[in-house]
Amino acid sequence: MLSGAGFVAAEDEAQELLDCAALRGEPLGALVERRLSGEPLAWITGQTLFCGLEIHVDRGVYVPRWQSEPLARRAVERLPGTGIAIDLCTGSGAIATMLASSRPDARVVASEIDGRAVECAAGNGVEVYGGDLFDPLPPAITGLVDVVVGVVPYVPTPALPMLPRDTFEFESELAYDGGPDGARVLRRVVAESPSLLRLGGALLLELGGDQADVLTHDLSRFGFRDVTVLEDEDGDVRGIEATLGERK
Ligand SMILES: C[S@@+](CC[C@H](N)C(=O)[O-])C[C@H]1O[C@@H](n2cnc3c(N)ncnc32)[C@H](O)[C@@H]1O
């Protein structure tokens, strides 16, 4: 049924739904119907894998994407064993969970504006604070942070209608809408992160299109150097990595 409806990983999905039905004692048909309606698989089964870790995902919460895994891995590389990291806009807390599991003696804190996601991330064991970007984070970490990482909303508002149809039937625009050029939240993060980071600390942000170029001036203005554009295997821009230096 799923393959007939054009699902790419139909067999894997069918197996997950079978396991879920058996585990919960729910009728398989009802779960398949939900999937056929376009509801994300992770909301039906209640979980997904991120960097090999099982992440619980509540209904209504952004489902972490495998495309964000390289950014999370790079963030781990920049985080010292007993360092401090911030995962901005954490959603289900996937990146924060990955950081904490790879650096068990580090402190990983996260922020998130959507109450459902805050609860979900907390349920995944994340030290998460509800509110806007850096605002809710504990002041004690100011100037001491080794890594700020974020998959913040970065889709340009005019491009929102081009996202897959199911996206907004089920997910919230809050997770995607980055303003007219998609860089509204990214710019705020570039401007606000230097007061949290230590000198030499890293900023890692997911972005796309020409947004790395759009941020170049701000990155330099707010004291970042060694800016690297992160690309995937197809050469598509996926993120930026920058290091905080002295402000010019
Ligand atoms: C694209 S999702 C990414 C979630 C998570 N980082 C991941 O990769 O799975 C963006 C998230 O940012 C949250 N968000 C949007 N604006 C925010 C803000 N100003 N402050 C904190 N979180 C915000 C949304 O609720 C959503 O959960």
The ligand as an SDF file (V2000), in Angstrom:
LIG
                    3D

 27 29  0  0  0  0  0  0  0  0999 V2000
   13.9330   23.6280   11.7180 C   0  0  0  0  0  0  0  0  0  0  0  0
   13.4240   23.2680   13.3470 S   0  0  0  0  0  0  0  0  0  0  0  0
   14.9070   22.4830   13.9370 C   0  0  0  0  0  0  0  0  0  0  0  0
   14.7470   21.6770   15.2020 C   0  0  0  0  0  0  0  0  0  0  0  0
   15.9920   20.9130   15.6360 C   0  0  0  0  0  0  0  0  0  0  0  0
   17.1410   21.7830   15.7430 N   0  0  0  0  0  0  0  0  0  0  0  0
   16.2920   19.7960   14.6740 C   0  0  0  0  0  0  0  0  0  0  0  0
   17.2230   19.9040   13.8570 O   0  0  0  0  0  0  0  0  0  0  0  0
   15.5910   18.7770   14.7450 O   0  0  0  0  0  0  0  0  0  0  0  0
   13.4650   24.8700   14.0880 C   0  0  0  0  0  0  0  0  0  0  0  0
   12.9750   24.9390   15.5140 C   0  0  0  0  0  0  0  0  0  0  0  0
   13.1610   26.2770   15.9720 O   0  0  0  0  0  0  0  0  0  0  0  0
   12.1150   26.6330   16.8410 C   0  0  0  0  0  0  0  0  0  0  0  0
   12.1240   28.1050   16.8750 N   0  0  0  0  0  0  0  0  0  0  0  0
   11.6630   28.9630   15.9310 C   0  0  0  0  0  0  0  0  0  0  0  0
   11.9210   30.2310   16.2810 N   0  0  0  0  0  0  0  0  0  0  0  0
   12.5850   30.1800   17.4720 C   0  0  0  0  0  0  0  0  0  0  0  0
   13.1280   31.1790   18.3390 C   0  0  0  0  0  0  0  0  0  0  0  0
   13.0590   32.4790   18.0410 N   0  0  0  0  0  0  0  0  0  0  0  0
   13.7420   30.7900   19.4880 N   0  0  0  0  0  0  0  0  0  0  0  0
   13.8170   29.4580   19.8040 C   0  0  0  0  0  0  0  0  0  0  0  0
   13.3070   28.4610   19.0150 N   0  0  0  0  0  0  0  0  0  0  0  0
   12.7090   28.8240   17.8610 C   0  0  0  0  0  0  0  0  0  0  0  0
   10.9010   25.9770   16.2120 C   0  0  0  0  0  0  0  0  0  0  0  0
    9.8460   25.8320   17.1370 O   0  0  0  0  0  0  0  0  0  0  0  0
   11.4990   24.6280   15.7490 C   0  0  0  0  0  0  0  0  0  0  0  0
   11.3700   23.6550   16.7490 O   0  0  0  0  0  0  0  0  0  0  0  0
  1  2  1  0
  2  3  1  0
  2 10  1  0
  3  4  1  0
  4  5  1  0
  5  6  1  0
  5  7  1  0
  7  8  2  0
  7  9  1  0
 10 11  1  0
 11 12  1  0
 11 26  1  0
 12 13  1  0
 13 14  1  0
 13 24  1  0
 14 15  1  0
 14 23  1  0
 15 16  2  0
 16 17  1  0
 17 18  1  0
 17 23  2  0
 18 19  1  0
 18 20  2  0
 20 21  1  0
 21 22  2  0
 22 23  1  0
 24 25  1  0
 24 26  1  0
 26 27  1  0
M  CHG  2   2   1   9  -1
M  END
$$$$
